[in-house]
Amino acid sequence: MTDASVSMAEPGTLCLSGVLDYRSGPALRKQGKALIAASEGPRLVLDCSRVSKSSSVGLSLLLAFIRDGQGGGKVCEVRGMPAGMQEIAQVYDLDAVLAG
């Protein structure tokens, strides 16, 4: 089992933490989707400052959470993306989409 979590730290701020990989991804996806659906504000901040390690699964989660938020009419912003995640985003040409 990996050390990973997703929580709504404060209204409109979804915090990802720990190791984002193929083991943690499915549960985080399910939990994050439910938290976003329950969020009522006009903005959604995806805070990655507590992510300790991420594979491309972490980027997939961010993209899915952005899609969920936008589907609910929210303006989305990614904050605190670690250098490793930024490097993977550049490889997949997603750095502009996830800039924040």
Secondary structure, 3 states (H helix, E strand, C coil): CCCEEEEEEECCEEEEEEEECCCCHHHHHHHHHHHHHHCCCCEEEEEEEEEEEECHHHHHHHHHHHHHHHHCCCEEEEECCCHHHHHHHHHCCCHHHHCC
